[in-house]
Amino acid sequence: MKRAIFMVLFLVSCAESRGNDYQTAMDDYTANKVQAIIRTHVIPAAGEKPGEIIAAVSSAFLTTPYQENTLIGSTEVSEVLVADFHGVDCFTLIDYVRALSQAHDQKTFLSNLISTRYVGGRVSYLSRKHFFTDWSATQPLNATDVTRQLSAKAVTVVKQLNRKADGSTYIPGLPVIARKISYIPAHAIDSAVLDKLQTGDYVGVWTPLAGLDVTHVGIVIKSGGKVWFRNASSLKINRQVVDSPFTDYMASKPGIIVLRPH
């Protein structure tokens, strides 16, 4: 049986002024969980550092099933502002966590979700922040890139985001974006880097593949003297949001990009 989705038309004044009318898809389960997370994880953490609030909020998603393709929109289908807590992938997880961490009710959560997910706050498929480094390179900024501050061994390259090796694009209609990107190679993730990581940092797994910046994202959690990578894992053994030992997880990966929340 397909899960029923409660559809509402959510028109905010700033969207209307830009002619950006859109629909919001959010069912009762998600709406109730938004309120519960704000009440039990955001409000009690008021005054804490942004990273600590992110840690608290993201803990509410542990064991949430992994589910991809939950967003609605393409070059042929009108974009819908989707909030769906029944299942998350690695990107929607950090979308929801950031939006919730700065919310005080459902309305501000949805407003924050727009600014988190879309360039210029415009709800459209081509305005989505499709790449992890969009979070620190496009307005409104979601975080600051601190990768080079964490290691003198960070490597900087220029990538043509959205352009595949064969010259075609991953997202038709989206321009190719020339972007300078820094990453820390896996072999350089030493104790000094781990010490400089902070709870709540957003980490992307760097990829050398043409046209992409990362293949996976998650959140740094420091607890009990250990460093964890909180992520929506697609691995068959997990298929849910889990905490993975950071160094073990990254040992076989090409490297990391680190963005720090404001």
N, C-alpha and C positions, 0 to 999 in steps of 0.2 A: 504494500500500500504506500502510495506517495504521501510524504509528510505535507500536511496543509500549511501553506504560508499565508500569514495575514498581511495583506497588502494595504498600505495607506499612502495617500498623496500628501507629501510633506513639502510644503512650499515655504521657504524662509525669505524674508525681505531681501537679504543680500543676494540670494539666488534669483529672485524675481527681477532685481535691478539689472542683473546681467542677462536676463532672458534665459536663465538656466533652470527650467522647470524639470523636475525629475520625480520618480517614484521611489519610495523606501520600502524594502521588504524586510519585515521583522515579525516573527510570530510571538505568541504569548510567553513561551518558554524563555526565549531570548530576552524579551522585555523585562520579565520578572528577574532573570539572572543579572541583568544590568543593574537593576535597583538593589539587588542583594549584594553584589560585589561593591557597589558604591557605599552601601551602608556598613558592610562588615570589613572591607579592606581599604577603601579610599579615605573615608572620613576619619577612622581611627588613626590613620597614618599622617594626618594633616601636620605640616611643619617638618616632616622628615625630608631627607634628601630625595630628589627625583628617582634615583636608582632604588632606594628602599621602597618607595611607593610602587614602582614597577615590579619589584620582587614580590610584594604582597599581592598585587593584582594578578600577576601571572600565576601565582600559586593556585588561584581559583580555577585555572584551566588544566591543571595536572589531571591526567587520565582522560581528558576530552579526546574523543576519537579523531584520528587523522582522516580528513576528507578534502579532496581537491575539487576544483571546478565548482565552487559554491557561488562565485560571483556571476552576475548577469550583465552581459554587455559585450559587444564586438563591433566591428566595422559595419555589420548589417543589423545588429540588434541594439536598441536604445539602452544606454547604461541605467542600471537601477542601483540605488544605494542599498547594499545588502549588509545586514547584520544577522549572522546565523551562528549561534553558539553550540549547535548540535554537533558540529564537526569543523575543524580548522586545518589549514595547511600552514606551512612555516611562515608565509607572508601574512595571511589573514590573522594569525595568532598575534604577531607583533603590531599589526594595525589595531586590533581590538584592545590590546594591553595599553598601548600609548593613548588611545582615545579615552579609555576608562580612567587612566591614572590622573587625568586632568579634568574629570567630570564631577559634577555634583548632582546631576539628575539625568533623565533620559534625553532631554533636549540638548544639553551640553555634550553628552556622549555622542549623539548623532552629528552635531556641529563639529566636534573634534575629529570624528571619523572622516568627515569630508576633508578637513584640512590635512589630515594624516595621509589619506589615500590619493588625493588629487592635487595636481599642480594648479596653483591659483585658486583653489577652492571650487573649481568648476567640475561638476559631476558629469563626466563623459568618458568613454572608453579611451580615447586618445589622450585624455588629460590624466589618466591614471599614472601613478608613480610606479611604472613597470619594473624599474631597476632599483636595487637596494641603495646604490649611491645617489639616487634621486632624493633620498631622505636628507642628505647633507648638501645637495647641489641645486635644488629647485625650491622655489617659494610656494607656500610657507615652509621653512626649514623644520624638520622633525628632530634633528640631532646634529652634532658637530663631529666631523671626521677627526679622530685623534690617533689614527694608525701610526703616523710618523712620530708622534710624541712618545709612543710606547717602545720603539726599538730603532736603534741606529742602523739596523740591518734591513729596515723596510725598503722595498723595491717600488719604484714608481714607473709606470708605463702609461702610454696613451692608447686607449681602446676606442674603437668605433662601435659604440653600443647600438644594437639592433641590426647590425650587418653581419650576416653569416659568412662563412669562409667562401661560399660560392657566389657571393655578391647579392644574394636575395636578402630579404628582411624577415625577422621573426614576427614583427607586427606590421602588416601592410598599412600604409597611411601615416605611420609614425616616422618622422625624419631620423636619419642616422645621427647619433650624438657623439661627437669627439670629446672624450673626457679623460683628464689625467687622473689616474687611480693609483693609490699606494696600497700595498699589502705586505704583511709580514710572512715570509716563507715558513712552512711548518717547522723546519729544522731550527729556526730562530726563535721559536716560542719557548723561551727558557724561563727560569724562575724570576728573573727581573721583569719580564713581560707579564707573567702571571701576577706579580706583586702590584703592577701598575693598573691591571684590569680592575674595574669597579663593578660592584653589583648593579645590575640594571643596564650595563653596556649592551648595545645591540651588535652582534657579531655575524658577519657574512662569510661563508666559505668561498674564498677566491677561486676563480676558474680561469685557466688560460684559453678556454674556448673562445673563438671569434664571436664578437657581438654581445657577449654576456659579461657581467661583473662577478656574480656569485651563483652558486647552485643551491645554496641552502642558507637559512638564517636562524638565529636563536638569540637567547638572552643569557648574559653572564650572571650566575648566582654564586656568591661566596658564602659558605655556611660550614660551620664545624671545622674550620681550618682547611677546607677543600674548595676547589673551584669547579663549578658545574656548568654545563651547557643545557639550558632549558629550551626544548625545541619540540615542534610537532613532527615526530618521526614517522617517516613512511616505511621504515624497515619492517619486514614481515613479523619479526619478533616483538615489535612494539605496536605500531599502528595507532599511536596516541601521543599526547603531550607527555614528555618524560624529562627527567634530569639525567644527563649523561656525564661521566667524568670528562672534564674539558680536555685534558692532555691526551687521554686515550682516544677520544673522538677525533681530535685534530691531527693525531700522529700520522694518519694515512691520507690526509688532505693536502692540497697544494699550498694553502696559506689562509690568512684571515684578514678581513677588513673590519675595523672597529669604529663604531659610531657611538658617541656619548649623548645621552638625553639632556635636554636643557632643564 
